[in-house]
Amino acid sequence: MANYTLYYWPLPFRGQFIRAVLAHAGATWDEPGVDAITDAMSKDIADQPVPFMAPPLLTDHDAGVSLAQMPAVLSYLGTKLALIPQDPKLAALTHKIVADANDVLDEVTRFGGRSMWTREEWDAFTGDRLPRWAQIFEATGRAHGLNADSGHMLGTSEPGLADLVTATLWFTMTEKLQELSELVGANAPHVAALSQRIMSTDALAAMRDDTDARFGHAWCGGLIEASIREMLNEQ
């Protein structure tokens, strides 16, 4: 039996962060199909493994724990798998990086596709807001010794949750939306290099090969991904 079960859509979006942590730790996990996900979502609240609205949902079979919400799941795994520094400041900065990554996902997808991108709004976002997010990650890493070919986001000797989250965010986004690579490279070159290093390790390269084979070129999916790609194709 696998160590974990991850309920998430067949996409390399929020669930990809959890996959990356599990792969890095050498854990095993199952991913039920879409029917199982929708069934779990539609159950009466009292019958759900944990009260939740939408995936990601992770069950830790060894501990008998189920959790939803990407930041909560990552906090749990980061603590259990010793990927969060014990220093209180660095621990808090790890959680900030997770929260920042979650905000970037929300902003790029217009909060789950509540509206679609217009040319004027996309140009404003990619001209200021998205570069600023990249610069925030870059400044955090540089403040802790990150450079182009060595170092980690918070100055740790080994990759931690902060590095896995940073790499999953920026590498996956630019791999699937390649037109954004230049923007990220210009505003966060050290972060881009770190992301490449982290996602090229054997465990994470194997995870990426698996999700690429299963999900193809998709990123967040649906109408909002179509809207983003329309903006990119018009550039």
C-alpha positions as CSV (number, residue, x, y, z in Angstrom):
1,M,0.0,0.0,0.0
2,A,1.2,3.5,-0.8
3,N,2.2,5.9,2.0
4,Y,-0.3,8.5,0.8
5,T,-3.3,9.1,-1.4
6,L,-3.5,12.4,-3.3
7,Y,-6.8,13.6,-4.6
8,Y,-6.1,16.1,-7.3
9,W,-7.2,16.9,-10.8
10,P,-5.0,15.6,-13.7
11,L,-3.1,18.8,-13.9
12,P,0.4,20.0,-12.7
13,F,-1.1,22.9,-10.7
14,R,-1.6,23.1,-6.9
15,G,-1.3,19.3,-6.6
16,Q,2.1,19.5,-8.3
17,F,3.6,21.1,-5.2
18,I,2.5,18.1,-3.1
19,R,3.7,15.6,-5.7
20,A,7.1,17.4,-5.6
21,V,7.5,17.1,-1.9
22,L,6.4,13.5,-1.8
23,A,8.8,12.6,-4.7
24,H,11.7,14.5,-3.1
25,A,11.1,12.5,0.2
26,G,11.0,9.2,-1.6
27,A,7.4,8.6,-0.5
28,T,4.8,6.5,-2.5
29,W,1.4,7.7,-3.3
30,D,-1.7,6.8,-5.3
31,E,-3.9,9.3,-7.3
32,P,-7.5,8.2,-7.7
33,G,-9.3,9.3,-10.9
34,V,-11.6,12.2,-11.5
35,D,-14.7,10.2,-10.5
36,A,-13.2,9.4,-7.1
37,I,-12.4,13.1,-6.6
38,T,-15.9,14.3,-7.5
39,D,-17.4,11.6,-5.3
40,A,-15.3,12.7,-2.3
41,M,-16.2,16.4,-2.9
42,S,-19.9,15.6,-3.1
43,K,-20.2,13.5,0.0
44,D,-22.0,14.9,3.0
45,I,-19.6,16.9,5.1
46,A,-19.8,14.4,7.9
47,D,-18.8,11.6,5.6
48,Q,-15.8,13.3,4.1
49,P,-12.3,12.2,5.3
50,V,-11.8,15.9,6.3
51,P,-14.4,18.7,5.7
52,F,-13.3,20.2,2.4
53,M,-14.5,22.0,-0.7
54,A,-12.1,21.0,-3.4
55,P,-8.8,19.3,-3.9
56,P,-5.9,19.0,-3.2
57,L,-6.8,16.5,-0.5
58,L,-4.1,14.3,0.9
59,T,-4.5,11.2,3.1
60,D,-1.5,10.0,5.1
61,H,-2.2,6.3,5.6
62,D,0.6,5.7,8.2
63,A,-0.7,8.5,10.5
64,G,-4.4,8.2,9.7
65,V,-4.5,11.9,8.8
66,S,-6.4,13.6,5.9
67,L,-5.9,17.3,5.1
68,A,-7.1,19.7,2.4
69,Q,-5.8,23.1,1.2
70,M,-2.4,23.2,-0.4
71,P,-0.7,25.4,2.3
72,A,-2.0,23.2,5.1
73,V,-0.9,20.0,3.3
74,L,2.6,21.4,2.6
75,S,2.9,22.6,6.2
76,Y,2.1,19.1,7.4
77,L,4.5,17.4,5.0
78,G,7.2,19.9,5.7
79,T,7.0,19.3,9.4
80,K,6.7,15.5,9.1
81,L,9.5,15.1,6.6
82,A,11.9,17.6,8.3
83,L,11.8,20.1,5.4
84,I,11.1,23.2,7.5
85,P,14.0,24.7,9.5
86,Q,13.7,24.7,13.3
87,D,14.7,28.3,13.5
88,P,11.5,30.3,14.1
89,K,12.3,33.0,11.6
90,L,13.2,30.6,8.8
91,A,10.2,28.5,9.6
92,A,8.0,31.6,9.3
93,L,9.7,32.5,6.0
94,T,9.0,29.0,4.7
95,H,5.3,29.5,5.4
96,K,5.5,32.9,3.7
97,I,7.0,31.4,0.6
98,V,4.2,28.9,0.5
99,A,1.6,31.6,0.9
100,D,3.3,33.8,-1.7
101,A,3.3,30.9,-4.2
102,N,-0.4,30.3,-3.5
103,D,-1.1,34.0,-4.2
104,V,0.8,33.9,-7.5
105,L,-1.3,31.0,-8.6
106,D,-4.4,32.9,-7.6
107,E,-3.4,36.0,-9.5
108,V,-2.2,34.3,-12.7
109,T,-5.5,32.4,-12.9
110,R,-7.7,35.3,-11.8
111,F,-8.7,33.6,-8.6
112,G,-9.8,30.3,-10.2
113,G,-11.1,31.8,-13.4
114,R,-13.7,34.1,-11.9
115,S,-13.0,36.3,-15.0
116,M,-11.0,35.9,-18.1
117,W,-8.0,38.0,-19.1
118,T,-8.3,41.0,-21.4
119,R,-5.4,42.3,-23.3
120,E,-5.2,45.5,-21.2
121,E,-5.3,43.6,-17.9
122,W,-2.8,41.0,-19.0
123,D,-0.3,43.6,-20.1
124,A,-0.7,45.4,-16.9
125,F,-0.2,42.2,-14.9
126,T,2.8,41.0,-16.8
127,G,4.3,44.5,-16.9
128,D,4.3,45.1,-13.2
129,R,2.6,42.6,-10.8
130,L,4.1,39.3,-12.0
131,P,7.6,40.7,-12.4
132,R,7.3,42.1,-8.8
133,W,6.4,38.6,-7.5
134,A,9.4,37.1,-9.2
135,Q,11.6,39.9,-7.7
136,I,10.2,39.1,-4.2
137,F,11.3,35.4,-4.5
138,E,14.7,36.5,-6.0
139,A,15.3,39.0,-3.1
140,T,14.4,36.4,-0.5
141,G,16.9,33.9,-2.0
142,R,19.7,36.4,-2.5
143,A,19.3,37.6,1.1
144,H,20.2,34.1,2.2
145,G,23.1,33.5,-0.1
146,L,21.4,32.1,-3.2
147,N,23.4,32.6,-6.4
148,A,23.3,31.3,-9.9
149,D,24.9,27.9,-9.3
150,S,24.6,27.2,-5.6
151,G,22.7,27.9,-2.4
152,H,19.1,27.6,-1.4
153,M,16.2,30.0,-0.7
154,L,16.8,30.2,3.1
155,G,20.5,29.4,3.3
156,T,20.0,25.8,4.3
157,S,22.6,23.2,3.4
158,E,20.0,20.9,1.8
159,P,16.8,21.7,-0.2
160,G,13.9,22.4,2.1
161,L,10.2,23.0,1.6
162,A,10.9,26.6,0.6
163,D,13.1,25.4,-2.3
164,L,10.6,22.8,-3.4
165,V,7.8,25.2,-3.5
166,T,9.8,27.9,-5.2
167,A,11.0,25.5,-7.9
168,T,7.6,23.9,-8.5
169,L,6.0,27.3,-8.9
170,W,8.4,29.0,-11.3
171,F,9.7,25.9,-13.2
172,T,6.3,24.5,-13.9
173,M,4.8,27.8,-14.9
174,T,7.6,28.6,-17.4
175,E,7.8,25.0,-18.6
176,K,4.1,24.9,-19.5
177,L,3.8,28.6,-20.4
178,Q,7.2,29.0,-22.1
179,E,6.5,32.6,-23.2
180,L,6.9,33.6,-19.5
181,S,10.4,32.2,-19.3
182,E,12.1,35.5,-20.3
183,L,10.1,37.5,-17.8
184,V,11.0,35.2,-15.0
185,G,14.7,34.9,-16.1
186,A,15.0,38.7,-16.3
187,N,13.5,39.3,-12.9
188,A,14.6,36.3,-10.9
189,P,17.7,34.7,-12.6
190,H,18.9,33.0,-9.4
191,V,15.5,31.6,-8.7
192,A,15.2,30.4,-12.2
193,A,18.6,28.6,-11.9
194,L,17.6,27.1,-8.5
195,S,14.3,25.9,-9.9
196,Q,16.2,24.2,-12.8
197,R,18.6,22.5,-10.3
198,I,15.9,21.3,-8.0
199,M,13.5,20.0,-10.7
200,S,16.4,18.2,-12.4
201,T,17.2,15.9,-9.5
202,D,16.5,12.3,-10.2
203,A,13.4,12.1,-8.0
204,L,11.8,15.2,-9.3
205,A,12.8,14.6,-13.0
206,A,11.0,11.2,-12.7
207,M,8.0,12.9,-11.2
208,R,7.9,15.4,-14.0
209,D,8.2,12.7,-16.6
210,D,5.2,11.0,-15.0
211,T,3.0,14.1,-14.9
212,D,4.1,15.2,-18.4
213,A,3.1,11.8,-19.7
214,R,-0.3,11.9,-17.9
215,F,-1.2,15.5,-18.3
216,G,0.6,16.7,-21.5
217,H,1.1,20.4,-21.9
218,A,-1.7,21.5,-19.6
219,W,-1.0,23.7,-16.6
220,C,-4.1,25.0,-14.7
221,G,-6.7,23.8,-17.2
222,G,-10.1,24.9,-18.3
223,L,-11.2,28.3,-19.7
224,I,-8.7,30.3,-17.7
225,E,-5.8,28.4,-19.2
226,A,-7.3,29.0,-22.6
227,S,-7.5,32.7,-21.7
228,I,-3.9,32.8,-20.6
229,R,-2.7,31.1,-23.7
230,E,-4.7,33.5,-25.9
231,M,-2.9,36.4,-24.3
232,L,0.5,34.7,-24.8
233,N,-0.2,33.8,-28.4
234,E,-1.1,37.3,-29.2
235,Q,2.2,38.7,-27.9
